[in-house]
Amino acid sequence: MACEIDLMKDYPRSARDVVARGAEKTEEDRRIARRFGREFFDGERRHGYGGFEYHPRFWEPVIPAFQKHFALTGESSVLDGGCAKGFMLYDLSRMIPGIHVAGIDVSSYAIENAKEEVRAFVKVGDVREMPFESDSVDVVFSINTLHNLELQDLERALREIERVQRRGSFITVDAYRNDAEQERMNAWNLTAKTVLHVDGWKNLFTKVGYTGDYYWFIA
């Protein structure tokens, strides 16, 4: 049974001026960001991260929650669908010695510039058609990735997560609970193509048979 749980509660949050960001972003900025190339990761801030570099302060506080919730050990296997440069996988492998990690990302730029220690374990791939056997990975993660798909493709991705996972999964998606949060998300959003009310997400999970855990990114 799917469970709403905030496994990301210890991930550092930066202060955001959502109104200013919304006023600055253009459709051209969004078009460039959605290519998920150098501009998105390491280009100007208006196109994405403005420099996507590893720092342990981000994932290091989160890994213990993942480890406890999924009882991860050095014999476990995990897959990150939308792994970017592999920073989460690196901290998983560093903090849980021996764990088997794998990652896919649609961005060839991110994979080519992945953290050296995990570069052999990541590859260009699509969450809509994961290059893994059914029931082949203990736990599948997909953090702030699935909402970048159109709804029909997102449904395919959720089914793929179900197919590949053996013991569980955890995803986070852009969402809102009221009109004010929806307005802020519309202003903040740069890449997401599917943003739903939290109840809409839950209905979607039921529709496609997603049984994993989940939580929200709310602007």
N, C-alpha and C positions, 0 to 999 in steps of 0.2 A: 504494500500500500504506500502510495506517495506521501511524503511528509514535508510540511513547510518548516524549515529549520534554518536559522541564520548561522551557518558555519563560517561566514565571513565577518563576523562581528568584530574581530580583532585586526582586520585589515585596515591600515591607516587611511583616513579620509582627509582629503585636502579641502581647504575652504574654497568655495566656488561662488562667483558672482554670476548666477544663472541669467539674470536679466541682461547684463552686459554681453555675455557670450551669445545670447540669442540675437541681440541687436547687431553683432559683428558678423555672424555667420551668414553666408549666401548659399544659394543652390549650387553655385560653382564650387565652393568650398566642400560641400557635401559630395559632389560628384568626384572630386579629387580624392577625398578621404576614402570613399567606397572602392577605390582601386586597391587599397591596402598595400601600397608600395612604399618607397622611401619617403615620399611626402607625408604619408600618414604616420609613420613611426618616427622618423628623424628629420622631418622638414619643419616648416613653420607651425607654430602652435595652432593657428586657425584651421589647419588641415588635419590635426590629430594630436599626438602626444607632445610634439615639439622636442623630441629627444627621448627615446625609449631605451633606458639603461638599467642594468641590474643593480639592485640594492637589497640587502637582506632584510631591511626593515619592513618590506611589503609582505612577502610570503612567509617569512620565518615565524611570525606570531600566529599564522593561520594553520600551518601544518599540524600542530598538535591536535587541533580540533578535528581535522580530517582523519588523523591517525586513530584517535579515540573512537570517533563515530563509526568508522568502517573497520576497526580492528586491524589496521594495516601493520604488516610485519615485513621483514626482509625477504619473505617468500611470496609476498603479494605482487600483483601486477596492476598497473594503472595506465589509463589512456587519457590524455588531455586533448579534447576536440576543440581546436582553436587555440593552439599552444603559443602562438606568436614566436618569440625568441627563446622559449623554453625555460623561463625563469622559475615558474612554479615547479616544473619537473626537476630542475637542478636542486632546489631546496628540498623537495621530497627525497631525492636520492642522497643528499647530504645528511639529512636528519633521520632517515630510516635506511641505514646501510643495507645494501643488498636488494632493495626493492627494484622490481622490473618496471621501467618507465618507457612510455612511448607517447608521441605527440604528432598531430597533424595540423596543418594550417593551410588555408587557401592562398596565403601570401608567400610567393617564392622568395621575395625580399627578406621576410622574417626568417624563413628557414635558412637561407644562405647566411644570415647574420645571427643565427642562434648562438646561445652561449656554448663555448667550445666544448665544455665537459659533457653536454648532452646532444651535441650536434649529430652524433651517430644514431641517435634514437628518435629523431624527428624527421618528418618528410612532408612534402607538399601533398595535401589531401583534402577531401571535401566531406564535411559531416553528413551530407545528404547520401553519400555512398562510401562508407568507411572501408578502407582496404584491410579489413580484419575478419577472421572467421567468427561465426556465431558462438556466443558463450565463451569467448576466448580471453577476456580481460576481466579481472575481478571487479574493478571499479572504473567507471567512466566519468570524467569531469568535463564540463563545458561552461566556462565562466565568461559571461558577457559576450557571447558569440551568436547564439541561435537567433536572437532578435534582429540580426543583420540580414536575415533571409525573408523573402516573401512568405506569406502564410502557408501556401501549399508546400513550398520547399521546407519550411520549418517543421511541418508535420512529418515529412519524410525523414528529417534529421532525428526527430524524437523517436521514431520507429527504429532507426538505425542504432541509436543508443541502447534501446531495449534489446535489439538483436545481439549486440556485441557484449553487453555487460553480463557478468556471471553472478555477481553478488550485490550490485547496487550502482547508483549513479547520483551525481549532484550537479545541478545547473543553476545559473543565475541569469535573469532576463530583465530587461527594462519594463517597468510597470508603474501603475499609479492607482491610488485609492479614492481619489476625489478630483473635482474639476481643477482645483489649484495645482495639484501635483501633475495633472495631465498637461496643463498650460506650461509649467516649468519644464517638463520633459520635452515638450515640443520645441521649446526654445533651446534647451541644452543639447538635444540629440544631434549627432553628426552623421552616424552611419546606420542606425536601426531602421528597418523597414516594417517591422511588426512590433507595435507597442500596445499592450492591452491592459485593461483594468485587471486587478489581481483575480477577481472572480472569473473574468474571461480566460485568463491563463489556466485556472483550475479546470474550467470546463473543457478547454483544449486538451489538457493532460488526460482527462477522462475519455474524451473522444478517441484519441489515438492509442490509448492503453499504456501511457507512460506511468511506470510504477516507481520511479526514482524519487529522490529528494530534490527540493528546489527552494530558492529564495529570490528576492527582488532587488533590482537596482532602482532606487527612486531618487529623482533629482531634488 
